[in-house]
């Protein structure tokens, strides 16, 4: 499931967003801030990065995990993808790109209130394997697809973008939310304005020297957390995220919070009609 930026903005214009707030670490969202482990930036291999996040890199290929991503892209800055599975008791979904400077693109923890489905857009550095790792009932399951890239996106930019000041940041970081009823629940979609600038690494030490990206995103329904995601700059600029709620009643409040690695944060919420 994908939606163009122009189409999404047009559709979201009619969506009732109840409130939005921004800050430079001043607003404290109602969740514990988190981020990908520091080891993922220093990992010697994709397997080591996966182990830093999941505790192991041992995953079995499983047809029950479906990875939807194009097999060939001309420009890899914005690549649509989705992960879906029929597995029960899903605890997390992790997206990995072997050839990205930081292979871990995103790691999501889900509660049973959500269907085990995530759709987003990613940035790829070069041609290579992309993996969807699903932890279900304590076991890791994997789907892998090779993506051929004509022009890379992650780490190919001419230089880091400057981090804007608090006032400019508050004006620029917009969050659009749209919900839609489906046969099996509710589809939630959001589009966030953020540059998601990839870190540059010191060629000698491998230490990230810059970068400006959302590192934590959390969804709540009526104050209860249903999804928490850790992001790297492998998530594409102006991030798109979609997930599915199993049951949503009229009047339910769905709130989304994010924070970035420069201390910025924002929240927005919508009332289900």
C-alpha positions as CSV (number, residue, x, y, z in Angstrom):
1,X,0.0,0.0,0.0
2,X,1.6,3.3,-1.0
3,X,0.4,6.9,-1.6
4,X,2.1,9.8,-3.3
5,X,3.1,12.8,-1.3
6,X,0.8,15.1,-3.4
7,X,-2.2,12.7,-3.2
8,X,-1.7,12.3,0.6
9,X,-1.5,16.0,1.3
10,X,-4.7,16.5,-0.8
11,X,-6.5,13.8,1.1
12,X,-5.2,14.8,4.5
13,X,-6.4,18.3,4.0
14,X,-9.9,17.1,5.1
15,X,-8.7,15.1,8.1
16,X,-9.5,16.4,11.5
17,X,-6.2,16.8,13.3
18,X,-7.1,17.8,16.9
19,X,-3.8,19.2,18.1
20,X,-0.1,19.5,17.3
21,X,2.8,20.7,19.4
22,X,6.5,21.1,18.8
23,X,9.6,21.6,20.9
24,X,13.3,21.4,21.4
25,X,13.1,18.8,24.2
26,X,10.7,21.1,26.1
27,X,7.6,19.0,25.3
28,X,8.0,15.6,27.0
29,X,5.8,13.1,25.2
30,X,4.0,10.5,27.2
31,X,6.4,7.7,26.5
32,X,10.0,6.7,27.3
33,X,12.4,8.1,24.7
34,X,14.3,5.5,22.8
35,X,16.7,5.1,19.9
36,X,18.6,2.4,18.0
37,X,21.5,1.1,20.1
38,X,24.8,3.0,19.5
39,X,26.4,-0.2,18.4
40,X,24.4,-0.2,15.2
41,X,26.5,2.8,14.0
42,X,29.7,1.0,14.7
43,X,28.7,-2.5,13.6
44,X,31.2,-4.3,11.4
45,X,28.5,-6.1,9.4
46,X,24.7,-6.2,8.9
47,X,24.6,-9.3,11.1
48,X,26.4,-7.4,13.9
49,X,23.9,-4.5,13.6
50,X,21.0,-6.9,13.7
51,X,22.4,-8.6,16.8
52,X,22.8,-5.3,18.5
53,X,19.0,-4.6,18.0
54,X,17.5,-8.1,18.3
55,X,20.1,-10.0,20.3
56,X,20.7,-12.4,17.5
57,X,21.0,-12.4,13.7
58,X,19.6,-16.0,13.3
59,X,16.3,-15.8,11.4
60,X,14.6,-18.5,9.3
61,X,13.2,-17.6,5.9
62,X,9.4,-17.8,6.1
63,X,6.8,-17.4,3.3
64,X,4.4,-16.1,6.0
65,X,6.4,-12.9,6.0
66,X,5.7,-10.7,2.9
67,X,8.1,-7.9,1.9
68,X,6.6,-5.6,-0.7
69,X,9.3,-3.5,-2.3
70,X,10.3,-2.8,-5.9
71,X,13.0,-5.1,-7.3
72,X,14.4,-2.2,-9.3
73,X,14.4,1.6,-8.6
74,X,16.0,4.4,-10.6
75,X,16.5,6.7,-7.6
76,X,16.8,5.2,-4.1
77,X,16.0,8.3,-2.0
78,X,12.3,7.4,-1.7
79,X,11.5,3.7,-2.0
80,X,8.0,2.5,-1.0
81,X,7.8,-0.7,1.0
82,X,5.5,-2.6,3.2
83,X,5.8,-5.6,5.6
84,X,2.9,-7.9,6.2
85,X,2.6,-11.3,7.9
86,X,0.1,-14.0,8.8
87,X,2.2,-15.0,11.8
88,X,0.6,-14.9,15.2
89,X,1.9,-13.2,18.4
90,X,4.1,-10.7,16.5
91,X,6.3,-8.7,18.8
92,X,8.4,-6.6,16.4
93,X,9.2,-5.9,12.7
94,X,12.7,-4.8,11.7
95,X,13.7,-3.4,8.3
96,X,17.3,-4.0,7.2
97,X,19.3,-2.9,4.1
98,X,22.6,-4.7,3.8
99,X,24.4,-1.9,1.9
100,X,23.2,1.1,3.9
101,X,25.9,2.8,6.1
102,X,23.6,1.9,9.1
103,X,21.9,-1.3,7.9
104,X,19.1,-1.0,10.4
105,X,16.5,1.2,8.8
106,X,13.7,0.9,11.4
107,X,12.7,-1.3,14.3
108,X,9.0,-1.4,15.4
109,X,7.5,-3.0,18.5
110,X,3.8,-3.7,18.2
111,X,1.1,-4.7,20.6
112,X,-1.8,-7.1,19.7
113,X,-4.1,-4.1,19.2
114,X,-2.4,-3.7,15.8
115,X,-2.3,-6.0,12.8
116,X,1.3,-7.1,12.1
117,X,1.7,-4.7,9.1
118,X,3.9,-1.7,8.5
119,X,4.2,0.5,5.4
120,X,6.8,3.2,4.9
121,X,9.4,4.7,2.5
122,X,13.1,4.1,2.8
123,X,16.4,5.4,1.5
124,X,18.9,2.9,0.0
125,X,22.6,3.5,-0.6
126,X,23.1,1.0,-3.4
127,X,21.9,-2.2,-4.9
128,X,21.6,-5.1,-2.4
129,X,19.4,-7.2,-0.2
130,X,16.6,-5.7,1.9
131,X,15.2,-7.8,4.8
132,X,12.1,-7.8,6.8
133,X,12.7,-9.5,10.2
134,X,9.6,-10.4,12.2
135,X,9.9,-11.7,15.8
136,X,6.8,-13.8,16.6
137,X,6.4,-15.8,19.8
138,X,10.1,-15.3,20.5
139,X,11.4,-16.6,17.1
140,X,12.8,-14.6,14.2
141,X,11.4,-15.0,10.7
142,X,12.8,-13.4,7.6
143,X,11.8,-12.3,4.1
144,X,14.5,-11.0,1.7
145,X,14.4,-9.2,-1.6
146,X,17.2,-7.9,-3.8
147,X,16.7,-4.3,-5.0
148,X,18.7,-3.0,-7.9
149,X,19.5,0.7,-7.5
150,X,20.5,3.1,-10.4
151,X,21.2,6.1,-8.2
152,X,21.9,5.6,-4.5
153,X,20.3,7.7,-1.8
154,X,21.8,7.0,1.6
155,X,25.1,8.8,2.1
156,X,25.3,10.1,-1.4
157,X,24.3,13.7,-0.6
158,X,26.8,16.5,-1.2
159,X,26.9,17.5,2.5
160,X,24.9,17.6,5.7
161,X,22.0,20.1,5.9
162,X,22.3,22.5,8.8
163,X,20.0,21.9,11.7
164,X,17.5,24.7,11.9
165,X,16.9,26.7,15.0
166,X,13.9,26.1,17.3
167,X,11.6,28.6,15.6
168,X,12.3,27.5,12.1
169,X,12.0,23.9,13.2
170,X,8.6,24.4,14.9
171,X,7.3,26.0,11.7
172,X,8.7,23.4,9.3
173,X,7.9,20.1,11.1
174,X,4.4,19.4,10.1
175,X,2.5,16.1,10.7
176,X,-0.5,15.1,8.6
177,X,-2.7,12.3,9.7
178,X,-5.4,10.3,7.9
179,X,-7.5,7.4,9.0
180,X,-9.7,5.1,6.9
181,X,-12.1,2.4,7.9
182,X,-11.3,-1.1,6.4
183,X,-13.0,-4.5,6.5
184,X,-10.6,-5.6,9.3
185,X,-10.3,-2.4,11.3
186,X,-8.7,1.0,10.7
187,X,-5.8,2.1,8.5
188,X,-3.7,4.9,10.0
189,X,-1.4,7.0,7.8
190,X,0.9,9.9,8.6
191,X,3.2,12.1,6.7
192,X,5.9,14.0,8.6
193,X,7.9,17.0,7.3
194,X,11.5,16.3,8.2
195,X,14.8,16.2,6.2
196,X,16.0,12.9,7.7
197,X,19.6,13.8,6.8
198,X,22.0,10.8,6.9
199,X,25.0,10.9,9.2
200,X,28.4,11.2,7.7
201,X,31.0,8.9,9.1
202,X,34.7,9.5,9.8
203,X,36.4,7.2,7.3
204,X,39.1,6.3,9.9
205,X,36.9,5.7,13.0
206,X,33.5,5.1,11.5
207,X,32.0,7.5,14.1
208,X,29.0,9.4,12.8
209,X,29.9,13.1,12.6
210,X,26.6,14.6,11.6
211,X,23.1,13.8,10.7
212,X,19.6,15.1,11.5
213,X,16.8,12.5,11.7
214,X,13.9,11.3,13.7
215,X,15.0,8.5,16.0
216,X,11.9,7.6,17.9
217,X,8.2,7.5,17.0
218,X,5.3,6.3,19.2
219,X,1.6,5.7,18.6
220,X,-1.0,5.6,21.3
221,X,-4.7,4.8,21.3
222,X,-6.6,6.5,24.2
223,X,-3.3,6.9,26.1
224,X,-2.1,3.3,25.6
225,X,1.0,2.7,23.6
226,X,0.4,0.4,20.6
227,X,3.6,1.0,18.5
228,X,7.1,2.3,19.2
229,X,9.6,2.6,16.4
230,X,13.3,3.3,16.4
231,X,14.4,5.0,13.1
232,X,17.7,5.7,11.4
233,X,18.3,8.1,8.5
234,X,17.5,5.1,6.2
235,X,13.9,6.2,6.6
236,X,13.2,8.5,3.6
237,X,12.9,12.3,3.8
238,X,9.5,13.5,4.9
239,X,8.7,10.1,6.4
240,X,5.5,8.2,5.6
241,X,4.2,5.6,8.0
242,X,1.1,3.4,7.9
243,X,-0.2,0.8,10.3
244,X,-3.5,-1.1,10.8
245,X,-5.6,-1.1,14.0
246,X,-7.6,-4.2,14.6
247,X,-10.5,-2.5,16.2
248,X,-11.2,1.3,16.6
249,X,-14.4,2.8,18.0
250,X,-15.8,6.1,17.1
251,X,-14.3,8.7,19.4
252,X,-11.0,6.9,20.0
253,X,-8.0,9.2,20.1
254,X,-4.9,8.2,18.2
255,X,-1.8,10.2,19.1
256,X,1.6,10.1,17.4
257,X,4.8,11.5,19.0
258,X,8.3,11.7,17.6
259,X,11.7,13.0,18.7
260,X,14.8,13.5,16.7
261,X,18.5,13.3,17.4
262,X,18.8,17.1,17.7
263,X,16.4,17.4,20.5
264,X,13.3,18.3,18.5
265,X,10.0,16.6,19.1
266,X,6.4,16.9,18.0
267,X,3.0,15.3,18.6
268,X,-0.4,15.2,16.8
269,X,-3.6,13.4,17.4
270,X,-6.8,12.6,15.6
271,X,-10.2,11.5,16.7
272,X,-11.7,8.4,15.0
273,X,-15.0,9.2,13.2
